[in-house]
Amino acid sequence: MSAVIEPLRDADSLREYIGSYWASGHILARDPAMTDFTYATPWVDRSVFPEGYSVLGAYDGDRLVGFLGSISAPYPRPYSLWLALWHVLPELKGSGMGGQLLRRMQEIAGANDGWIGTFGASADALPVYLSRGYAARGVRRWVFNPSAEGGDQGVLKANPTAREVPPPQEWFDYRYGRHPSLEYERAEGGVLRTETNEWGRVTHAVWLPPDGDGSLVAEIHSRESDAARRDGQNYLLDAWSFGRPGPNWELADPELPEVFHPPQARGNRIYAVGLPFLPDRIQKGDCDRDRPN
């Protein structure tokens, strides 16, 4: 098969592809508002992606046979592409088509003095990124426990990489203020979201400031754990981070569900990769770790 790599031609074909070949019923296949929210952010470079979706497609004539999606964002460089879903048809596995998609997306980022990477790479995918010069680091899941010992020892402090920029206010307003279906609790001490599911009540620490004192986390944990107790529910407050995100955080039990729709434990370590560097801090909401599929 001879396929060409070019910007996505239309979102309908992408949704059809995701539902057929990635996962039936996936939220990006069934919800146009979520597709737009993910791939058509205000930071999409329309000179590169004329249809307004920061997605590359592999086309065999009129047929979409593979794609690589990215979330256009203004950090950790002003021109950044956070990779989100990468797939080619099973018969194209090993053909080099997936590598061509990634290479072209890298070229787009590099031509604009930008950044490219992802939070959520699997161990199997690491060699693919490492062979292309990406930096990589394991990200672990943490659970807040008011009685956990340790104080500030081992807490990751801000130490930004040269030329790294933090997420601007415009990104917070978009990512956490305009989500099509989820509501977030936003304050100076962080961004968190609480959900009730089959397992119980869960609060996700989506973003924590590098120099926060942890008071907001403690306050929300107390409030939500009391509510869960009254309703006879399990409760936890979790976060993903390179290092311990603050006092009173401990590593999550490997048997604790990491996916709650339905409850499922898939492990509590994933990987972040980036080119030409890794951000100093990775936030849970950078990609799709904080939304149910």
C-alpha positions in Angstrom: 0.0 0.0 0.0 1.3 3.4 -0.9 -0.1 6.0 1.5 0.6 9.8 1.8 1.0 11.7 5.0 -0.9 15.0 5.2 -3.0 17.1 7.6 -6.4 15.6 8.6 -8.9 16.2 5.9 -12.0 16.1 8.0 -13.0 15.2 11.6 -15.8 12.8 10.7 -13.4 10.4 9.1 -11.2 10.6 12.2 -14.1 9.8 14.5 -15.1 6.9 12.3 -11.5 5.5 12.3 -11.1 5.8 16.1 -14.4 4.0 16.7 -13.6 1.3 14.2 -9.9 0.6 14.9 -9.0 2.2 18.2 -11.9 1.5 20.5 -15.6 1.1 19.9 -17.5 3.8 21.8 -14.4 5.8 22.5 -15.3 9.3 23.6 -13.3 10.9 20.7 -15.4 8.7 18.3 -18.8 9.5 19.6 -18.6 13.0 20.9 -17.8 15.7 18.3 -17.4 18.3 21.0 -14.7 16.3 22.6 -12.9 15.7 19.3 -12.9 19.5 18.7 -11.9 20.2 22.3 -8.9 17.9 22.0 -7.6 18.5 18.5 -9.0 21.9 17.6 -7.6 24.1 20.4 -7.1 27.8 19.9 -3.4 27.2 19.4 -3.6 25.0 16.3 -1.4 26.4 13.6 -3.8 26.7 10.6 -0.9 27.4 8.2 0.1 23.7 8.9 -3.3 22.2 9.7 -5.7 24.1 7.4 -8.8 22.2 8.7 -8.0 23.4 12.3 -7.2 19.9 13.7 -3.7 19.3 14.8 -3.8 15.7 13.4 -1.8 14.0 10.7 -3.5 11.4 8.5 -2.1 8.6 6.4 -4.3 8.3 3.3 -4.6 5.6 0.7 -6.6 7.6 -1.9 -9.7 8.8 0.0 -9.3 6.2 2.8 -7.8 7.1 6.2 -5.4 4.2 7.1 -3.6 5.7 10.0 -3.3 8.9 12.1 -1.3 10.7 14.7 -3.1 13.2 16.9 -1.7 16.0 18.9 -3.0 18.6 21.3 -1.7 22.1 20.3 -0.8 23.9 23.5 1.3 27.0 24.5 3.7 25.1 26.8 6.3 23.9 27.6 7.2 26.0 24.6 4.9 28.5 23.0 4.5 26.1 20.1 3.9 22.6 21.5 2.4 19.4 20.3 1.3 17.0 23.0 0.8 13.6 21.2 -2.6 12.0 21.8 -3.6 8.8 20.0 -1.3 7.2 17.4 -2.5 4.3 15.2 -2.2 2.6 11.8 -4.2 -0.2 10.4 -3.1 -3.7 11.6 -2.0 -4.6 8.1 0.4 -1.6 8.1 2.2 -2.6 11.3 5.9 -2.9 10.6 5.5 -1.0 7.3 7.1 2.2 8.7 3.9 4.2 8.3 3.7 4.9 12.0 7.3 6.2 12.0 6.5 8.4 9.0 3.6 10.0 10.9 5.8 10.7 14.0 8.7 12.0 11.8 6.4 14.5 10.1 4.9 15.7 13.4 8.4 16.2 14.7 9.3 18.2 11.6 6.4 20.5 12.2 7.4 21.1 15.9 11.1 21.6 15.0 10.4 24.0 12.2 8.7 26.3 14.7 11.3 26.0 17.4 8.7 24.0 19.3 8.3 21.0 21.5 6.7 17.6 21.0 6.0 14.8 23.5 3.5 12.9 25.5 2.5 11.9 29.0 1.3 8.3 28.9 3.7 6.4 26.8 3.8 2.7 27.5 7.0 0.7 28.2 6.6 -1.0 24.9 6.6 2.4 23.1 9.7 3.7 24.9 12.3 2.3 22.4 10.4 4.0 19.5 10.9 7.4 21.2 14.3 6.8 22.6 15.6 5.8 19.1 14.5 9.2 17.9 16.3 11.2 20.6 13.4 11.8 23.0 14.1 12.3 26.7 12.0 9.9 28.8 11.1 9.5 32.5 8.8 7.3 34.5 5.7 8.9 36.1 4.2 7.3 39.2 0.8 7.5 40.7 0.5 8.9 44.2 -2.3 8.9 46.8 -2.8 11.6 49.4 -2.8 10.3 53.0 -3.0 12.9 55.8 -1.2 10.5 58.2 1.6 9.6 55.8 5.0 10.6 57.1 7.8 12.4 55.3 7.1 16.1 55.5 8.8 17.9 52.5 11.5 15.3 52.1 11.7 14.1 48.5 9.1 16.6 47.2 9.7 17.7 43.7 10.5 21.5 43.6 10.3 23.8 40.6 13.5 23.8 38.5 12.4 24.8 35.0 14.4 23.6 32.0 16.0 26.4 30.0 13.5 27.9 27.7 10.6 26.0 29.3 7.5 28.2 29.9 4.8 27.3 32.4 1.2 26.9 31.3 -0.3 30.4 30.8 -3.6 31.5 32.3 -5.2 31.1 28.8 -4.5 27.4 28.9 -6.1 26.9 32.3 -9.2 28.9 31.1 -9.4 26.6 28.0 -8.5 23.2 29.4 -10.3 23.5 32.7 -12.9 26.1 32.0 -14.3 25.0 28.7 -14.3 21.2 28.9 -17.4 19.8 27.2 -18.4 17.5 30.0 -16.2 17.8 33.1 -16.2 20.4 35.8 -13.0 21.2 37.8 -12.4 22.9 41.1 -9.9 25.6 40.4 -8.1 27.7 43.0 -4.6 29.2 43.6 -3.6 26.0 45.2 -4.4 23.7 42.3 -7.0 22.2 39.9 -8.9 19.1 41.1 -11.8 17.1 40.0 -14.0 14.8 42.0 -16.1 12.0 40.5 -18.4 9.3 41.8 -18.1 5.9 40.1 -18.5 2.2 40.6 -15.5 2.1 42.9 -16.6 5.0 45.1 -15.6 8.7 45.2 -12.3 9.8 43.7 -10.6 13.2 43.6 -8.0 13.7 40.9 -5.3 16.3 41.5 -5.1 17.6 37.9 -2.6 20.4 38.5 -0.6 21.4 41.6 1.5 24.5 41.7 5.2 23.9 42.1 5.4 26.0 45.3 2.0 25.3 46.8 1.7 24.6 50.5 -0.7 21.7 50.1 -3.5 23.3 52.1 -6.1 23.0 49.2 -5.4 19.3 48.8 -5.8 18.7 52.5 -9.0 20.7 52.6 -10.6 18.9 49.7 -9.5 15.5 51.0 -11.1 16.2 54.3 -14.3 17.4 52.7 -14.7 14.7 50.2 -13.6 11.8 52.4 -16.3 12.9 54.9 -18.9 12.9 52.1 -17.8 9.5 51.0 -17.9 8.2 54.6 -21.5 9.5 55.0 -22.5 7.7 51.7 -20.7 4.5 52.6 -18.2 4.9 49.7 -14.5 4.2 49.2 -12.5 7.4 48.8 -9.1 8.4 47.5 -7.3 11.5 46.2 -4.6 10.7 43.6 -2.0 12.5 41.4 0.6 11.5 38.8 4.0 13.0 39.2 7.7 12.3 38.6 8.4 12.7 42.3 6.3 13.0 45.4 4.0 15.9 44.7 3.9 17.2 48.3 3.8 16.3 52.0 1.5 13.4 53.0 1.6 11.7 49.6 2.5 8.1 49.2 2.9 5.7 46.3 -0.4 4.1 45.2 -1.0 0.4 45.9 -0.6 -1.5 42.6 -3.9 -3.2 43.0 -5.8 0.1 43.3 -7.9 0.9 40.3 -6.3 3.4 37.9 -9.2 3.3 35.5 -12.6 3.8 37.1 -14.9 3.2 34.1 -15.2 0.3 34.9 -12.8 -0.1 37.9 -9.6 -1.6 36.6 -6.0 -1.7 37.7 -3.5 -1.3 34.9 -0.5 -0.4 36.9 0.7 2.8 38.5 3.7 3.7 36.3 3.6 5.3 32.9 6.2 7.3 30.9 6.6 10.9 29.8 8.7 11.6 26.7 9.7 14.9 25.1 11.8 16.5 22.4 14.1 18.4 22.8 13.6 18.1 26.6 11.1 16.9 29.2 9.2 19.5 31.2 10.2 19.8 34.8 6.7 18.9 36.0 4.1 16.7 34.4 0.4 17.4 35.1 -2.4 14.8 35.1 -4.5 16.9 32.7 -1.9 17.4 30.1 -3.4 14.6 28.0 -6.3 12.4 28.8 -5.4 10.9 32.1 -8.2 12.8 33.9 -11.2 12.0 31.7 -13.0 8.7 31.3 -13.1 7.2 27.9 
